[in-house]
């Protein structure tokens, strides 16, 4: 960081050391909590007056992400600035980065926003990707190799949680799917026989120092993360090592500063291919809030402030259950949290959202314990109470 680390409890430009964040969702909220716990003031830019992060921050700047006055106010308030979601406009980060330390940088976020650029970066880093084709024109559509079908057509930009994705089996379905997606630039990925999904989160400082969390084994339903399991042996050791080294390679290749998550597919033949990356803390890392001595949000604060990074330690096996609005709908209102919290090792994290809708991320439940069997038993009991499908 220019001028050394930003220490909590100090004055920067005459005001308390303040860390800014673009975006006011739940990831921003948990970053704000981590920063405040360490003694920082916080500033959030988000247009939503009831944004989860804005409601708990010292300063909430309620403007659009490209609003010049809003960006100027965020710069005025903040000693350094991060982002809580990858679809924040990269030009806004570029503007902020000309005046304040911004982590991650606009260039890294821009690559993560475009699946075609993202896959090209993975390839440059020597990380295996699924066979795919970029489709931006009718000619490219016609030239798609037969071997890529059946496949998944994904919009190159603005797709997340299963949105902007259509499975296709034939050329006719591919043509129809591209029409349905308004013929925007897309990537067609070959459908691969999956055995499991996993992810790795690393934190990298401006000095190149890098630390990582354990490999996270993930279960998705309808394109949304449902369950994350983290304990020794959740993934074959050789694959875990490969995933960690691949993630570090991706981060180093970007000159990345901040917390980065890379998601992988484990194929039925035992090989590993990369899926996508998120230039921010990730849903699959929420377990770290209760199962590690430093959470992913603690490390996001440290990378932004230029503080030393320490290798996080998993002190308990853990399972994370994603809590979607479907749970509220199924119970006709507030779920029976008293019954859930009566189970040993349960840690409830709600995001301050009052309007529960199917598919909306409302919170998560972390389960920790002394053994994998104990944690799994408790997690399945909690899932049964909440009406979440067993795993």
C-alpha positions in Angstrom: 0.0 0.0 0.0 1.2 3.5 -0.7 2.5 5.0 2.5 2.4 1.8 4.5 -0.5 0.0 6.1 -3.7 1.8 7.1 -3.8 1.1 10.9 -7.2 0.9 12.7 -7.8 3.6 15.3 -5.7 6.2 13.5 -6.5 9.4 11.6 -6.1 9.4 7.8 -6.5 12.8 6.2 -7.9 14.2 9.4 -10.6 11.6 9.9 -10.8 8.1 11.5 -9.3 5.4 9.3 -12.2 4.4 7.0 -12.5 1.5 4.6 -15.0 1.9 1.7 -16.9 -0.8 -0.1 -18.7 -0.7 -3.4 -22.0 -2.6 -3.0 -24.3 -3.0 0.0 -25.3 -6.6 -0.1 -24.6 -9.3 2.5 -21.0 -9.7 1.5 -20.5 -6.0 2.1 -22.4 -6.3 5.4 -20.0 -9.1 6.7 -17.0 -7.1 5.5 -18.3 -4.0 7.4 -18.7 -6.1 10.5 -15.2 -7.5 10.3 -13.7 -4.0 9.6 -15.6 -2.4 12.5 -14.6 -5.3 14.9 -11.0 -4.3 14.1 -11.6 -0.7 14.8 -12.1 0.8 11.3 -14.9 3.2 10.3 -16.7 2.1 7.1 -18.4 3.7 4.1 -20.8 1.9 1.7 -21.9 3.1 -1.7 -25.2 1.4 -2.7 -28.3 3.0 -4.2 -30.7 0.9 -2.0 -31.7 2.8 1.1 -32.2 -0.5 2.9 -29.1 -2.3 1.7 -27.8 -4.8 4.3 -24.3 -3.3 4.4 -25.6 0.3 4.3 -27.8 -0.3 7.4 -24.8 -1.2 9.6 -22.1 1.1 8.2 -20.9 4.4 9.6 -21.6 6.1 6.2 -24.1 5.0 3.5 -23.8 6.9 0.2 -27.1 6.2 -1.6 -26.2 6.8 -5.3 -25.8 4.8 -8.4 -22.4 3.1 -8.9 -21.3 5.4 -11.7 -22.6 8.6 -10.0 -19.7 11.1 -10.0 -20.8 12.8 -6.8 -21.3 9.5 -5.1 -17.8 8.2 -6.1 -16.3 11.5 -5.0 -17.9 11.2 -1.6 -16.7 7.6 -1.2 -13.2 8.7 -2.1 -13.4 11.6 0.4 -14.6 9.3 3.2 -12.3 6.3 2.5 -8.6 5.6 2.9 -9.0 2.5 0.7 -11.9 0.9 -1.2 -13.0 -2.7 -2.1 -16.0 -4.2 -3.8 -18.5 -6.8 -2.6 -19.8 -8.1 -5.9 -18.1 -8.7 -9.3 -20.7 -6.9 -11.4 -19.9 -3.4 -10.0 -19.0 -1.4 -13.0 -15.2 -1.7 -13.6 -15.0 1.9 -14.8 -16.2 3.0 -11.4 -13.3 1.1 -9.8 -10.9 2.6 -12.4 -12.0 6.1 -11.3 -11.6 5.3 -7.7 -8.3 3.6 -8.3 -6.8 6.8 -9.7 -7.2 8.5 -6.3 -7.3 5.7 -3.6 -5.9 2.2 -3.2 -8.6 -0.1 -4.6 -8.4 -3.9 -4.1 -9.2 -5.8 -6.2 -8.2 -3.6 -9.1 -10.5 -2.7 -11.9 -8.6 -4.9 -14.4 -9.1 -8.1 -12.3 -12.8 -7.4 -11.8 -13.2 -6.7 -15.6 -11.7 -10.1 -16.4 -14.0 -11.8 -13.9 -17.0 -10.1 -15.5 -16.4 -11.7 -18.9 -16.4 -15.5 -19.2 -14.4 -15.4 -22.4 -11.7 -13.3 -20.9 -11.8 -15.3 -17.7 -11.3 -18.6 -19.6 -8.4 -17.1 -21.5 -6.8 -16.0 -18.3 -7.2 -19.5 -16.8 -5.5 -20.9 -19.9 -2.6 -18.5 -19.7 -2.1 -19.6 -16.1 -2.0 -23.2 -17.1 -5.2 -24.1 -15.3 -7.4 -26.7 -17.2 -10.8 -25.4 -18.5 -13.7 -27.3 -19.9 -13.8 -27.5 -23.8 -15.7 -24.4 -24.9 -16.4 -22.0 -27.7 -17.0 -18.2 -27.7 -20.1 -17.2 -29.6 -20.5 -13.6 -30.5 -21.6 -13.9 -34.2 -23.9 -16.1 -36.3 -20.8 -17.4 -38.0 -19.2 -18.5 -34.7 -22.5 -20.1 -33.8 -22.5 -22.1 -37.0 -18.9 -23.1 -36.5 -19.4 -24.7 -33.1 -17.9 -28.2 -33.1 -20.3 -31.1 -32.6 -18.1 -32.4 -29.7 -19.3 -29.4 -27.5 -22.9 -30.8 -27.5 -24.6 -31.4 -25.2 -23.4 -28.3 -23.5 -24.3 -25.2 -21.4 -24.7 -21.9 -23.1 -23.8 -19.0 -20.7 -23.9 -15.3 -21.3 -20.4 -13.9 -21.3 -21.4 -11.2 -18.8 -23.7 -10.7 -15.9 -24.5 -14.3 -15.2 -24.5 -15.6 -11.6 -26.4 -18.2 -9.4 -27.5 -20.1 -12.5 -28.9 -17.0 -14.3 -28.0 -16.5 -18.0 -27.5 -20.2 -18.5 -29.3 -22.6 -20.8 -28.6 -26.3 -21.2 -28.6 -27.4 -24.9 -28.5 -30.9 -26.4 -28.7 -30.2 -30.1 -27.8 -27.5 -32.6 -31.4 -26.5 -32.9 -31.6 -26.1 -29.1 -28.3 -24.1 -29.3 -29.7 -21.7 -31.9 -33.0 -21.3 -29.9 -31.0 -20.7 -26.7 -28.9 -18.0 -28.3 -32.0 -16.3 -29.5 -33.5 -16.5 -26.0 -30.5 -14.9 -24.6 -30.9 -12.0 -27.1 -27.8 -13.0 -29.1 -25.5 -11.4 -26.6 -21.9 -12.7 -26.5 -21.9 -16.2 -24.9 -19.7 -19.1 -24.1 -20.8 -22.6 -24.9 -19.2 -25.2 -22.5 -19.2 -28.9 -23.1 -21.3 -30.8 -20.5 -18.9 -32.8 -18.5 -19.5 -35.9 -16.2 -19.2 -34.4 -12.8 -18.3 -36.2 -9.6 -18.2 -33.2 -7.3 -17.7 -29.4 -7.1 -15.2 -27.6 -5.0 -13.7 -24.1 -4.5 -10.6 -22.5 -3.0 -10.3 -19.0 -1.5 -7.0 -17.2 -1.3 -6.0 -13.8 0.0 -3.1 -12.0 -1.7 -1.5 -8.8 -0.4 0.0 -6.0 -2.5 3.4 -7.4 -1.6 2.6 -10.7 -3.2 2.2 -12.6 0.0 -0.6 -15.2 -0.3 -2.5 -17.4 2.1 -5.4 -19.9 1.5 -8.3 -21.5 3.1 -8.9 -25.3 2.9 -10.6 -26.7 -0.2 -14.4 -26.4 0.1 -16.6 -29.1 -1.2 -19.8 -27.6 -2.6 -23.3 -28.8 -3.5 -25.4 -26.6 -5.9 -29.1 -26.8 -6.4 -30.8 -25.0 -9.3 -27.5 -23.2 -9.9 -27.3 -21.8 -6.3 -24.9 -23.0 -3.7 -26.8 -25.1 -1.1 -24.2 -26.8 1.1 -20.5 -26.4 1.7 -18.5 -29.0 3.6 -15.0 -28.4 4.9 -12.9 -30.9 6.8 -9.9 -33.1 6.2 -10.5 -35.6 3.5 -13.5 -33.8 1.9 -11.6 -33.9 -1.4 -8.8 -36.3 -2.3 -5.5 -34.8 -1.1 -3.8 -34.7 -4.5 -6.9 -32.9 -6.0 -6.9 -30.5 -3.0 -3.3 -29.6 -3.6 -3.9 -29.2 -7.3 -6.9 -26.9 -6.7 -5.0 -24.7 -4.2 -2.0 -24.3 -6.5 -4.2 -23.5 -9.5 -6.0 -20.8 -7.5 -2.7 -19.3 -6.4 -1.6 -19.3 -10.0 -4.8 -17.5 -11.1 -4.3 -14.9 -8.4 -0.6 -14.3 -9.1 -1.3 -14.1 -12.9 -3.7 -11.2 -12.2 -1.3 -9.4 -9.8 -4.4 -9.7 -7.6 -4.8 -7.9 -4.3 -7.7 -9.0 -2.1 -9.7 -12.2 -1.5 -10.3 -14.4 -4.5 -12.4 -17.5 -4.9 -12.0 -20.0 -7.8 -14.6 -22.7 -8.3 -13.7 -26.1 -9.8 -15.4 -29.2 -11.2 -14.1 -32.6 -10.2 -14.8 -35.0 -13.1 -15.7 -38.6 -12.8 -12.3 -39.6 -14.2 -10.7 -37.9 -11.2 -9.4 -34.9 -13.1 -10.0 -31.2 -12.2 -11.2 -28.3 -14.4 -11.8 -24.8 -13.4 -15.3 -23.3 -13.6 -15.1 -19.6 -12.7 -13.7 -17.1 -10.3 -15.2 -14.5 -8.0 -13.0 -11.4 -7.2 -14.4 -11.1 -3.6 -15.3 -13.3 -0.6 -17.6 -16.1 -1.6 -20.7 -17.9 -0.3 -18.6 -21.1 0.0 -16.3 -19.4 2.4 -18.9 -18.3 5.0 -18.1 -21.3 7.2 -14.8 -19.6 8.0 -16.6 -17.1 10.2 -17.1 -19.9 12.8 -14.7 -22.7 11.8 -11.4 -20.7 11.3 -9.3 -18.4 13.5 -9.5 -15.8 10.7 -12.6 -15.5 8.4 -12.5 -14.6 4.7 -13.8 -11.2 5.7 -11.0 -10.6 8.2 -8.5 -11.3 5.4 -10.4 -9.0 3.0 -9.9 -6.2 5.6 -6.2 -7.1 6.0 -5.5 -7.1 2.2 -7.3 -3.8 1.8 -5.6 -2.1 4.7 -2.1 -3.5 3.8 -1.9 -5.5 7.1 0.2 -8.7 7.4 -1.5 -11.9 6.2 -1.4 -15.1 8.3 -2.4 -18.5 7.1 -5.9 -19.2 8.4 -6.4 -22.3 10.5 -9.4 -24.6 10.4 -10.0 -25.4 14.0 -13.3 -27.4 13.5 -14.8 -29.5 10.8 -17.7 -27.5 9.4 -20.8 -27.6 7.2 -22.5 -24.4 5.9 -26.2 -24.5 4.9 -27.3 -21.6 2.6 -30.6 -20.2 3.8 -32.8 -19.1 0.9 -36.2 -17.4 1.1 -37.8 -20.7 0.3 -37.3 -21.7 3.9 -39.4 -18.7 5.1 -42.0 -19.4 2.4 -42.2 -23.1 3.5 -42.8 -22.0 7.1 -45.3 -19.3 6.3 -43.0 -16.7 7.9 -40.1 -16.9 10.4 -38.5 -20.3 10.6 -38.2 -22.1 14.0 -34.8 -20.7 14.9 -35.2 -21.7 18.5 -35.3 -25.4 17.5 -32.3 -25.0 15.2 -30.2 -23.1 17.8 -31.0 -25.8 20.3 -28.7 -28.1 18.3 -25.0 -28.1 19.4 -22.5 -26.2 17.3 -25.0 -24.1 15.3 -24.2 -20.5 14.3 -26.9 -18.5 12.6 -26.1 -15.6 10.3 -29.0 -13.6 8.9 -28.4 -10.7 6.5 -31.0 -8.2 7.6 -33.3 -8.7 4.7 -37.0 -8.4 5.6 -38.5 -9.6 2.3 -38.1 -13.3 1.9 -38.5 -14.6 -1.7 -37.7 -18.0 -3.2 -34.1 -18.1 -4.3 -33.1 -15.0 -2.4 -30.1 -15.4 -0.1 -31.4 -14.5 3.4 -28.6 -15.9 5.6 -26.5 -19.0 6.3 -26.2 -21.5 9.1 -22.7 -22.8 10.1 -22.4 -26.0 12.0 -19.1 -26.9 13.8 -18.1 -29.7 16.1 -15.4 -32.0 17.2 -15.9 -34.7 14.5 -17.1 -34.9 10.9 -19.8 -37.4 12.0 -21.1 -35.0 14.7 -21.2 -32.0 12.3 -22.9 -34.0 9.6 -25.5 -35.4 12.0 -26.3 -31.9 13.4 -26.4 -30.4 9.9 -28.9 -33.0 8.7 -31.0 -32.4 11.8 -31.1 -28.7 11.1 -31.9 -29.2 7.5 -34.8 -31.4 8.5 -36.2 -28.8 10.8 -35.9 -26.1 8.1 -37.3 -28.2 5.3 -34.0 -28.2 3.4 -33.4 -31.3 1.2 -30.9 -33.7 2.8 -27.5 -34.1 1.3 
